[in-house]
Amino acid sequence: MAAFPACGTMVHVTRIVIIGGGPGGYEAALVAAQLGAEVTVVDRDGLGGSAVLTDCVPSKTLIATAEVMTTFDSSYEELGITVAQDEAADAAKVIGVDLGKVNRRVKRLAIAQSHDITQSVTRAGVTVLRGRGRLGGGGQAVDGSREVLVDAPDGTVQSLRADAVLIATGAHPRELPDAQPDGERILTWTQVYDLEELPRELIVVGSGVTGAEFAGAYQALGSKVTLVSSRDRVLPGEDPDAAEVLEDVFRRRGMNVMGRSRAESVKRIGDRVEVALADGKVIEGTHCLMAVGSIPNTAQMGLEEAGVKLNDWGQIQVDRVSRTSAPGVYAAGDCTGVFMLASVAAMQGRIAMYHALGDAVQPLNLKTVASNVFTDPEIATVGYTAADVECGKMDAVVVKLPLRGNPRAKMQGIRDGFVKLFCRPGTGIVVGGVVVAPRASELIHPIALAVDANLTVEQVASAFTVYPSVSGSTAEAARQLHIRKRVESES
C-alpha cells in the first residue's frame, strides 16, 4: 500500500500543470481555473482524450446506429410496421448499413466534441500545450514546486514549474504478442473506425464490457459475430442475472458465444483471419477485434523517480482525494485503474483540484458511482452488488422484477430485462440496484439518487411515477422490497 503525504500546513498553490487532456484532465483544468489558479494542460492527441476521440464517444455513436437497427429488426412486425420490399432483392438486404458513412459520422462527432472542449477550456483562461508531458528533476524544488518537461512535436523541450501536478494520461489497448493488430483485419477498438465496409465475419476476443458492446453492435449492424470468452459467461464482472439475460439475447439473435475459450494467437492469412484457441480449435473470420484489456499510459514519465508509486500493472496508486505517494502530485482517470469510467475520471480530477487549491472536498465514494454497459439491452448498476451480498460484504434484502409485466414494456415490445433493488434489512435504505433494459443508462438515475441520498425503499415507493412508464418498475420493486423486508425481519 502506498504511503500518501500526511495532512499538514496548506501550501499556497497558484500554478497547476495537468498532463493529459481526457475527462480527468480537462474537468480538473476548468475547476482549477475557476478557483483562480494559473493552469496549463499538456496534451498530445487532442482534448477529450481517448474517451472522446477513440473510445467512449465514438463507440456509443456507433452503437446508436446499431440500436436503431436492433429496435427495428426485433419489434417492427409486432408493432404492425410493414416494410416495402424489392421482389428482386433478398429481403435481408432491403435495410442495411453503410459502415463507411457511419464511421465518418463517428469521427466527425468526436472531433467536434474535442473542439468544443478545447474552446471551453481556453475560454476559462487555461493554456493548452501540444506535446508529451513528463515529470523532470526527480524530487521537489526548494520552493516545493515540481518540474514538468514538455516534449513538443517539433522536437524541442519546454520546462514548466508547478505547485501541483495532475497526471491524467489514460490508457491504451492491450496487445498480445501473438495477435498483433494491423489496422485492417486484426483490430483494436481504436482502429475499427477506419473500416469502410462491414466485416462479414467478425471474431471478437474478450467478453468484458468493450468486447460485449462491440460484439452486440456489429451483430446488429449485420456482421456474423463470434464472441470468444475465456470465462464461463460474458461480462464476468457484471451482475450474474444481467449477464445471463444478455448472453441469452446474443445467442437468440444468432451470435456464436464461445465460453471458456482462451485465444492464444491471431494470424492474418490474405483476407481472412485465424484465431487459435488454447484447446487446439481454430476459428476463422474476415476480421478480428481484440478487446483484452488496457495498459495505463505511465511509462517513461519519470513517475517512480519522482516518488510516485505504481502497482504491478503500472497503474498509479492514489487515495480518495487523488493524491499519489509524491507530495504535490495527483492522478486521475484510467492511469489509476480506480474505476475506468469517464465520469469517475472527471470526478477524480475535480477532487484533486479542490484538494490542491484548499477548497472544500468530498473524498471519492465508489459506492455511489452509476455505470452502464451499452449493449442491447443495456445493463446499468449502482452501489453494492449481488457479489457483495453473497460474500457477506453487505447484508441486504433483494428483489428482482422482470420487465415483461411492465405495461409500457409490453407496448414497446420489450421482452428482456429487469429491475433489481438491494436494501438494508432493518432500515430499508437502498444500497444498490441493477437495471437491464433499453435506455437503462437513463433509468438508473433515480436509483443512484436513492443510494447517494440514503433513501429508503418506502421513500422510493411513495414517489409518483408516470403511467405507463418503464421507470414504474423501479417504484414497484421498491414496494415489493418493503413487503419482503417486513416479512424477513419478522421471521
N, C-alpha and C positions, 0 to 999 in steps of 0.2 A: 504494500500500500504506500502510495507516495506521501511524503511529508509536505504539507502545504504551509505557506507562510502564516505565521501567527498574527492575530489581530493586534494592532498596536497604534501608534500615533499615525493619524491620517496624513499621507503625503499629498501635497498640493499638486494635482495633475492638471496640466494645461495642454500638453502635446500627446496626441493619440496617433499611433500608426497601426493600421489594420492590414494584415497580409491575407488577401483573398476577398473576392467581391461577391460571394454567394449570399444566401439569406442571412447567415450568421454575420457576415461582414458588412453588407450594406445596411441592414437594420441597426447594427451597432453604430455605424457611422452617423445615421440620422439621429439616434439618441444622443450621441456624444456632441454632435453639432448643436442640437437643441439645448444642451446643458452648458454650452459656451466654450467647449474645447476647440483647439486647433487640430483638425482631423485630416489625415492623409490615408487614402486607400490605395494599396499596391495590388494591382490585378493584372493577370496575364492574358486571360481569354475573353473578357467582357463581363460587365457587371450582371449579376444574376447567377453566375457560376453554372455548374452542371445542372442545378435544379431548373434553371430557365433555358439553358442552351442545348443540353443533351439528355436530360433525364426527365424531371417531373413535368414541366410544361409540354415538351414535345410528345412524351408518351401519352399523357392524358388527352392531348389534341388528337393523336392517332386513335386512341380509344373512343373518343367522341364519335368518330365516323363508324367505328366498329359497333358501337352501342346502337346507332340508328339502324344498322343492318340487322343486328340481333333482334331488336324490338320488332321490326317489321316482319322478319322471317318467322319469328316464333308466335306471333299473335294476329297477323293480318287476316287469316282465314276465320279465326274465332270471332274477330271483331266485325266481320262482314265486309272486309275490304276486298275488292276484286282488282286483278292485275291484267291489263290488256297484254296478250302475248302474241308475238310474231309466230305464226304457224310454221314458218320455215326454219325457225331457230329453236335451239334447245331452251326449254323453259328456265333452266338454271342460269342461262346467260342473259336473260332479259334484264335482270338487275345485277349490276356488278360494280366494281371499284376501280378507278384509275389511280393506282398507288402513286405514280409519279406526281399527279396533281395533288393528292393528299399530302405527300411528303413536302412538296413545295409550300403548301399552306402551313404545315408544321414549322418549317424553317422560318417562314415569313413572320409568323406569330411570335416565335422565340426571339428573333432579332428585334422585333418591335417592342416586346416586353423588356428586353435588355436595354433598349434605347430609353424607354420610359423610366426605368430605374436610374439610369445614368443622369437623366435630366433632373429627377427628384433629388438625387444626392448632390449634384453640383449646385442646384438652386439653394440647397441648405448651407452652402459655403464649404463643402468638402472638396479637397484636392484629390484628383484621381491620377495616379501614375501608372503607365503601362510598363509591365515588366515582371520579373520574378523576384519576390522578396525573400530574405533570409536574415536570421539574426547574426550579427557580427560582434567581434570583440570578446566573445565568451561571457564574461560577467558584467555587472553593472559598473557604470562610471562613478566617479567620486560624488557627483551630484545626484546619484540614484537613477539616472536615465539609462536607456538602452540604445544600442546602435542597431539600425536596420539597414542592410545593404540591398540595393535595388539593381538587378541586372537588367538593363534596358535592352530592347530589341536591336539597337544599333551597336551593341557590344560594350557600351560604357557602363560604369558602375557608379551609382549615386549613394551617398551616405546620409541617413536621416537620424536625428536624435528624437527619442520619445520618452515621455514619463511613464507610459504604459503601452504595451503592445498586445494586440489580439491576433492570434493565429486562427484563421478560418479558411484553410486551404482545401477542404473537401476530400474527396476520394476518387479513384478511377477504377474501371472494371478489372477484376482479377482475370489473369490469363493463365491457362495451363500449358506446361512445356510441350505437351504432345497434342495441343489443339490451338495452334497459333492463328489468330484472325488474319484474314487477307482483305477484309473490307468488301468482298464480292460474294463469296459463298459461305465463308466462315466468319461470323459477325459477332461483335459485342453490341450491347444496347445503344452505344453511341453512334454506331455505323449504319443502323437499319434505315435511317432517314435519307440515305443516298440511293436506295433502291428505286428503280423506275418501274419495275414490274413486280407483281405479286408473286412471292415464292409458291411454286406449285406444291411442293412437299417440304414443309419446314420441320426440322427437328430442333426442339428447344431443350437444352441441357440445363437442368436446375429448376426445382419446383418451389422455390421461395416466392416472395412477393413479385419480384421482377419477372421471373420465369412464368409464373401463373398469369400475370397481366398480359404479357406479350403473347403467350400461347392462346389465351382466350380471344385476344384482339384479332390475331391473324386467322384463327379459326372462323371468326365472324366475317372477316373480310373475304374469305373464300379459299384460304390455303388448307391443304390437308396437313394436319398438325400431329406430330408425335411428341409427347412430353416425357422426358427421361428424368425420373426422380430417384435419388439414391436412398430416400426414406420410404417408410411404409405408406405415406399418403402425401398429397400435395399440401402446401402451406403448413409444414410441421410446426411452425412457431405460432400458429393461429389457433383459435378455439376449435376443438375437435369436431363439434357438431357443425360448425360453419364450414370447415374444410371438407367434411363428408358431403354436405349439400353441393358445394362447388364441384367436387370430383364427380359426383353423380351427374350433374348438369353437363360437365365436359364430356363425359362418356356418352351421354344420351345424344349430344349434338355431333357425335362422330369422332371425337378426339381419341387418339390412341395414347392412353396414360399408362406408362410403364413404371410401376413401383418397384422399390428395392433393386434398382438397376443403375449401377455406377458406370459412368462413361470414363474410359481410360485414355482414348485418343480420338481425334477427329482428323480425317485426311480428305483433301480435295483431289478428285480424280476427274479431270476435264470439267464438265458442267454438273458433276454430281459430288456428293459428299458421303463419306462412310464414317459412321460412329461405331467404334469398337467398345463393347461393354466388358465389364470385369468377368462375367460368366462365359465369355467366349462368343457371344452373339454379336453380329454386325448388322446394323440397320442403315438403310440408305435413304437419301433425300436429295432435293435440289439445293437446299440451304441449311445451315446450322446456326442457331443463335445460342451463344454461350452466356448463361446467366448464373455464374457460380461465385457470386460474392464480389466484394470490392476491397481495394487496398488504400489505406489513408495516404494522402499526399504530404508526408512528413520527412521524406528522405532528403539528405543533403541541404538541410535548412539551418544547420548549426544549433539545433534544439538541445541535444544532450550536452554539447559543450557549454551551453548557457545554463545548464542545470534543470532543463525541462525533462521530466521522466516520461518514458514511453512504456507501454505494456508489450507483451510478447508479439502482438500483431502490428506493432508500430503506431498504435493509437496513443494520443496524448492523454495522460491521466489528469482529470480535473475534479474539483469539488463542486458543490451545488451552487456556488456563485461564479463558476467558470474559471477559478484560479488554477494555474498549474503549480508545480513544485518550485518554480523560479519566481522570485519576487518581481512584480511588475509585468509579468507575462500571463495572459489569459488565453483561452482557446474555446472555440465553439464549432458546432456542426459535425459533419461526418468524420473529420480528422480526429475527433474524440471518441467516436463509436458509442456515445451515450444512448442515443435513440435516433436512428438515422432517418429523420423526418425534417423537411424544410421548416415546419412550424417550431420544432424543438431547437433547431439551429438558430432561428431568428430569436427565440426567447433566450437562449444561452448568450447570444451576442448582446442583447439588450441588458440582461442581468450583469454581464461583465462590465458594461459601461456605467450602469448605475453604481456598482460597487467601486469601480476605479475612480469615479468622479464624486464619491461621497454622498450620493443620493440615497433615498430610501430604497431598499432592495428586498424582494421576497425570494428566498432560495428556490431553485428548481424543484418541482414536485412532479415526478414522472407518473404518479398515480392519477393525475388529472389530465393527462395527455390523451386526446382523441386521435385515433389513427384509422386509416381506411385502405383497403385493398381494392383497386379499381378494376375488378373483374366484373362479369355479369352472371349472377347478381354480385353486387358489391358486398364487402364484409367490413363493417365498422365496429371498433371496440374502444372502450374507455375503462379505466380503473382496474380493479382486481379481476382476475380471470378464473376460469374453471380449474386450471392447473394450480392456482394459488389456493383454491378451496380444497382440492383433492390432496395436496401435500400438507394441509393444515396451517398454511401461512395466514389464511383468513377464514374465520368461522362465518359462514354466510348461508342464507336460505336462497334457493334458486328457483326461478320459474321460466320456462321456455314456452312461448306462444306462437304456433305456426301461423304464417300469414294466409294460408289457404282459407281461413274462416273470416278474414277481414273483408267487409263489403267493397271497399274501394279496390282492393287487390283483385277481387273477383271481376269487377267491372273492367279492369285494365288487363285481365288475362294473366295475372301474376300467380304462378303456381308454387314457386320455390322460395323459401326463406322463412325467417322467424325473428321474433324479438325475445331476447333473454335478459333478465334483470337479476342482480345479486343485491341482497340487503343483509344487514346485521340482524341476527335473530331476536335480540332484545329490543333494540331501539327502532328497528325498521329503517335505519339510514341506508340510502342507496350507495353502494360501494363499487359498482361496476355494471357493465352492460355490453351486449353484443346485438348488432342488427345485421341481418342478412336480407338484402332486398335491393331492387333498383333504387338508386339515389340514397343508399344507406349513409353516405357521407353527409347528407343533409338531415337525415332522421336521427343521427346520433347526438345532435347538439343538445336537445332537452335533457338527455341522459347525462351528457357531460356537465351541463349546468347543475344537475342534481348532485352529481359526485363532487363537483367543485364546491358547492354551497352546503354540503352535508344535509340535503333534503331527505325527508322520509318518504317511504312508499305512499303513505297517506296523503302527503302534500302533492306528490306527483299525480296520484289518482284523482284528487279533488280539483285539479286544474282543468278548465274547459278545453276540449279538443273539437276540431271541425268534424262534422259528419257529412258525408263519408270521407275518411282520410286514412292513409296507411299509418300515420302517427297515432291514430286512435288505438292501435295495438299496444303502444307503449303505456298508455293510461290503463288499458285492460290488464296488461301484465302486472302493473303496479297493484291493481285491485286484487288480482289473484294472489299476488305475493303477500298482501296484507292478510288475507284469509289463511294462507299457508303458514305464515309467521305465527299467527294466533294459535292455530292447531298444534304446531310443533312446540310452541312454548308451554302449552297446557298438557302435552303428553309426557 
